[in-house]
Amino acid sequence: MTKVAARRAAVAQAPRRFAGLSERRACRFLGAPTSNHRYRSVRRPDTALRDALKEVAGRRARWGFPMLLTLLRREGWKDNHKPVERIYREEGLKVRRRKLVAVERHPLPEPSQVNECWAIDFMSDVLSSGRRYRIFNVIDARNRESLVSESDTSLPSLRVIRLLDEITLERGYPQRIVCENGPDFRSRAFDAWAYEHGITMALIQPGKPVQNAFGESFNGKMRSEWLNGHCWRTVTDARQRNEEFRRIHNTIRPHRSFGNQTPEEFAPADRAQLRP
């Protein structure tokens, strides 16, 4: 209990303890200003803000407080971040995080323009029937934009090459591609495709996924915010819903490294210079 609350409680009990004393004399005897006893809160109810925060947190269950606050700002809420954070803690909306092992980190070369470097990687998930399927993700390392997120039970090299060619129809070919040193990206067809179009293949060292941090970061967000909370019946459902997450990531999800801008809002001048 704060000092002000303790004084107000003491003043409230003063008539019983000091019968016959006026309110002013009782407050003077206790050393408490009369304003503490007469004060009535004029703060507006936070019911609407509380409901709005819970509704946003329900839609984005794995988003933390800074990104939820950004969404509230976009919806027109101008409240200070302090009462919003208070409500955030009172409602128990804090995202639980797993403990991570500390590893030595090396700075990654930051691309200077869009379409300079792509990060590609595979993921896997399980349908409601127990059947596994794969997800192929392509990320632009400059603005973290998801270029494609294809889901299927099998994604061979020729299928991957066809997907990459479809991206280049709108963006052109990148200067380099960062990927893991696995059999999916060491096939003769994939190597010949990269050589034909003058693309440098930056293969990461085995057992060091941090060297493909941009791709792994997108995979982690997709796993935590989307796949862990949903289960699809068929591959077709998975393909459509995972494409929905890609749209949310590109157009709605704020990124603190970009000043709470979305990937499509960041670096518009670079996007205008793309040459299909």
C-alpha positions as CSV (number, residue, x, y, z in Angstrom):
1,M,0.0,0.0,0.0
2,T,1.3,3.4,-0.9
3,K,1.7,6.3,1.5
4,V,-1.3,8.2,-0.1
5,A,-3.5,5.1,0.1
6,A,-2.5,4.6,3.8
7,R,-3.3,8.2,4.6
8,R,-6.7,8.0,2.9
9,A,-7.5,4.8,4.9
10,A,-6.5,6.5,8.1
11,V,-8.6,9.5,7.3
12,A,-11.6,7.3,6.5
13,Q,-11.4,5.7,9.9
14,A,-10.9,9.1,11.7
15,P,-14.7,9.6,12.5
16,R,-14.7,6.3,14.5
17,R,-11.4,7.0,16.2
18,F,-12.0,10.7,16.9
19,A,-15.7,11.1,17.4
20,G,-16.7,14.7,17.4
21,L,-13.7,16.1,15.4
22,S,-14.3,17.7,12.1
23,E,-12.8,16.4,8.9
24,R,-10.2,19.2,8.7
25,R,-9.1,18.7,12.4
26,A,-8.9,14.9,12.0
27,C,-6.7,15.3,8.8
28,R,-4.5,17.8,10.7
29,F,-4.1,15.5,13.6
30,L,-3.1,12.6,11.3
31,G,-0.7,14.9,9.2
32,A,-2.6,14.2,6.0
33,P,-3.8,16.9,3.5
34,T,-7.6,17.1,3.2
35,S,-7.2,16.8,-0.6
36,N,-6.1,13.2,-0.2
37,H,-9.4,12.4,1.5
38,R,-11.6,14.4,-0.9
39,Y,-9.9,13.4,-4.1
40,R,-12.0,11.4,-6.5
41,S,-10.3,9.8,-9.5
42,V,-11.2,11.4,-12.9
43,R,-9.4,8.8,-15.0
44,R,-11.6,7.5,-17.7
45,P,-12.4,3.8,-17.6
46,D,-10.0,1.6,-19.5
47,T,-12.6,-1.0,-20.5
48,A,-12.5,-0.2,-24.2
49,L,-8.7,-0.1,-24.3
50,R,-8.5,-3.4,-22.4
51,D,-10.9,-5.1,-24.8
52,A,-9.0,-3.7,-27.8
53,L,-5.7,-5.0,-26.5
54,K,-7.1,-8.4,-25.7
55,E,-8.7,-8.6,-29.2
56,V,-5.4,-7.7,-30.9
57,A,-3.4,-10.1,-28.7
58,G,-5.9,-12.8,-29.5
59,R,-5.3,-12.4,-33.2
60,R,-1.5,-12.3,-32.8
61,A,-0.9,-14.6,-29.9
62,R,2.9,-14.8,-30.3
63,W,3.5,-11.0,-30.8
64,G,5.1,-9.1,-27.9
65,F,4.0,-5.8,-26.3
66,P,5.9,-3.4,-28.7
67,M,4.2,-4.9,-31.8
68,L,0.8,-5.0,-30.2
69,L,1.2,-1.4,-29.2
70,T,2.1,-0.6,-32.9
71,L,-1.1,-2.3,-34.0
72,L,-3.2,-0.3,-31.5
73,R,-1.6,2.9,-32.8
74,R,-2.6,2.0,-36.3
75,E,-6.2,1.4,-35.2
76,G,-6.3,5.0,-33.8
77,W,-5.5,4.5,-30.0
78,K,-3.4,7.4,-28.7
79,D,-3.0,6.3,-25.1
80,N,0.4,6.4,-23.5
81,H,2.4,3.2,-23.6
82,K,2.5,3.0,-19.7
83,P,-1.3,2.3,-19.1
84,V,-1.2,0.0,-22.1
85,E,1.7,-2.0,-20.7
86,R,-0.1,-2.0,-17.3
87,I,-3.1,-3.6,-18.8
88,Y,-0.9,-6.0,-20.8
89,R,0.6,-7.3,-17.6
90,E,-2.6,-7.4,-15.7
91,E,-4.3,-9.5,-18.4
92,G,-1.3,-11.9,-18.5
93,L,-0.6,-11.4,-22.2
94,K,3.2,-11.7,-21.9
95,V,4.7,-14.2,-24.3
96,R,6.6,-17.0,-22.7
97,R,10.0,-17.5,-24.2
98,R,12.3,-20.5,-24.1
99,K,15.8,-20.3,-22.7
100,L,18.4,-20.1,-25.5
101,V,22.0,-21.3,-25.3
102,A,24.5,-18.5,-25.7
103,V,26.6,-18.9,-28.8
104,E,29.3,-16.9,-30.4
105,R,27.8,-14.5,-32.9
106,H,29.4,-13.0,-36.1
107,P,28.0,-10.0,-37.9
108,L,26.3,-10.8,-41.2
109,P,27.0,-8.6,-44.3
110,E,24.0,-6.3,-44.5
111,P,22.6,-6.0,-48.1
112,S,22.5,-2.4,-49.4
113,Q,19.6,-2.8,-51.7
114,V,16.6,-5.0,-52.4
115,N,17.2,-8.1,-54.5
116,E,20.9,-8.2,-53.6
117,C,20.7,-11.3,-51.4
118,W,18.0,-14.0,-50.9
119,A,17.8,-16.4,-48.0
120,I,16.2,-19.7,-48.8
121,D,15.4,-22.6,-46.5
122,F,13.1,-25.6,-45.9
123,M,10.7,-26.3,-43.0
124,S,8.6,-29.3,-42.1
125,D,5.2,-29.6,-40.4
126,V,2.6,-32.3,-39.8
127,L,-1.0,-32.4,-41.0
128,S,-3.9,-33.5,-38.8
129,S,-3.6,-37.0,-40.3
130,G,0.0,-37.3,-39.1
131,R,1.5,-36.9,-42.6
132,R,4.5,-34.7,-42.9
133,Y,4.9,-32.0,-45.5
134,R,7.6,-29.5,-46.4
135,I,7.6,-25.7,-46.7
136,F,10.0,-23.8,-49.0
137,N,10.6,-20.2,-47.9
138,V,12.5,-17.4,-49.8
139,I,13.3,-14.2,-48.0
140,D,14.8,-10.9,-49.3
141,A,17.6,-10.2,-46.8
142,R,17.3,-6.4,-47.3
143,N,13.7,-5.8,-46.2
144,R,12.9,-9.2,-44.8
145,E,10.1,-9.6,-47.4
146,S,8.8,-13.1,-47.9
147,L,9.0,-13.8,-51.6
148,V,7.4,-17.3,-51.7
149,S,6.2,-19.8,-49.1
150,E,5.4,-23.1,-51.0
151,S,4.0,-26.1,-49.2
152,D,3.9,-29.7,-50.5
153,T,4.7,-33.2,-49.5
154,S,7.7,-33.2,-51.9
155,L,9.8,-30.3,-53.2
156,P,12.5,-31.5,-55.5
157,S,15.2,-29.3,-57.0
158,L,13.4,-28.8,-60.3
159,R,10.3,-27.6,-58.4
160,V,12.5,-25.2,-56.4
161,I,14.1,-23.9,-59.6
162,R,10.6,-23.3,-61.1
163,L,9.5,-21.3,-58.0
164,L,12.6,-19.2,-58.1
165,D,12.1,-18.5,-61.8
166,E,8.6,-17.3,-61.1
167,I,9.9,-14.8,-58.6
168,T,12.4,-13.4,-61.1
169,L,9.6,-12.6,-63.5
170,E,8.7,-9.7,-61.2
171,R,12.0,-8.9,-59.5
172,G,14.9,-10.2,-61.6
173,Y,17.7,-12.4,-60.4
174,P,19.6,-11.8,-57.1
175,Q,23.3,-11.4,-56.8
176,R,23.7,-14.1,-54.3
177,I,21.6,-16.7,-52.4
178,V,22.3,-17.9,-48.9
179,C,21.3,-21.4,-48.1
180,E,22.3,-24.4,-46.0
181,N,24.9,-26.9,-47.3
182,G,22.4,-29.8,-47.7
183,P,21.5,-32.1,-50.5
184,D,18.5,-30.0,-51.5
185,F,20.8,-27.2,-52.7
186,R,23.8,-29.2,-53.9
187,S,22.1,-30.9,-56.9
188,R,23.6,-30.5,-60.4
189,A,20.4,-28.9,-61.7
190,F,20.4,-26.3,-59.0
191,D,24.1,-25.6,-59.4
192,A,23.7,-25.2,-63.2
193,W,20.8,-22.9,-62.8
194,A,22.8,-20.6,-60.4
195,Y,25.8,-20.6,-62.8
196,E,23.7,-19.9,-65.8
197,H,22.2,-16.7,-64.2
198,G,25.4,-15.5,-62.5
199,I,24.2,-16.1,-59.0
200,T,26.7,-16.7,-56.2
201,M,25.7,-19.5,-53.9
202,A,26.7,-18.7,-50.3
203,L,26.5,-22.1,-48.6
204,I,26.7,-21.9,-44.8
205,Q,28.9,-24.1,-42.7
206,P,27.4,-27.4,-41.5
207,G,25.8,-27.0,-38.1
208,K,25.8,-23.2,-38.1
209,P,22.3,-22.0,-39.0
210,V,23.1,-18.6,-37.6
211,Q,25.0,-17.9,-40.8
212,N,21.6,-17.9,-42.5
213,A,20.0,-15.8,-39.8
214,F,17.5,-14.0,-42.0
215,G,16.0,-17.3,-43.2
216,E,16.0,-18.9,-39.8
217,S,14.4,-15.8,-38.2
218,F,11.5,-16.0,-40.6
219,N,11.2,-19.8,-40.0
220,G,11.1,-19.2,-36.3
221,K,8.4,-16.5,-36.6
222,M,6.3,-18.8,-38.8
223,R,6.7,-21.7,-36.4
224,S,5.9,-19.7,-33.3
225,E,3.2,-17.4,-34.6
226,W,1.4,-19.6,-37.1
227,L,2.3,-23.3,-37.3
228,N,2.2,-24.0,-33.5
229,G,-1.3,-22.6,-33.3
230,H,-2.9,-24.2,-36.3
231,C,-3.3,-27.7,-37.8
232,W,-4.4,-28.3,-41.4
233,R,-6.2,-31.3,-42.8
234,T,-4.8,-31.3,-46.3
235,V,-1.7,-30.0,-48.2
236,T,-4.0,-27.7,-50.1
237,D,-5.3,-26.1,-46.9
238,A,-1.7,-25.8,-45.6
239,R,-0.6,-24.1,-48.9
240,Q,-3.5,-21.6,-48.7
241,R,-3.1,-20.8,-45.0
242,N,0.7,-20.5,-45.1
243,E,0.3,-18.1,-48.0
244,E,-2.0,-16.1,-45.7
245,F,0.8,-15.9,-43.1
246,R,3.2,-14.7,-45.8
247,R,0.8,-11.8,-46.6
248,I,0.5,-10.9,-42.9
249,H,4.2,-10.9,-42.6
250,N,4.7,-8.6,-45.5
251,T,1.8,-6.2,-45.1
252,I,0.8,-6.1,-41.4
253,R,3.5,-7.4,-39.1
254,P,5.7,-4.5,-37.8
255,H,9.5,-4.9,-37.6
256,R,11.3,-2.9,-34.9
257,S,14.5,-2.9,-37.0
258,F,12.6,-0.9,-39.6
259,G,11.0,1.6,-37.2
260,N,7.9,-0.5,-36.9
261,Q,7.4,-0.5,-40.7
262,T,6.3,-3.6,-42.6
263,P,8.6,-5.1,-45.3
264,E,6.5,-3.6,-48.1
265,E,6.8,-0.2,-46.5
266,F,10.5,-0.3,-46.0
267,A,12.9,0.8,-48.8
268,P,10.3,1.7,-51.4
269,A,13.0,3.4,-53.5
270,D,14.9,0.1,-53.8
271,R,11.7,-1.7,-54.8
272,A,11.1,0.8,-57.6
273,Q,14.5,0.0,-59.2
274,L,13.7,-3.7,-59.6
275,R,14.3,-5.0,-63.1
276,P,12.4,-8.1,-64.0
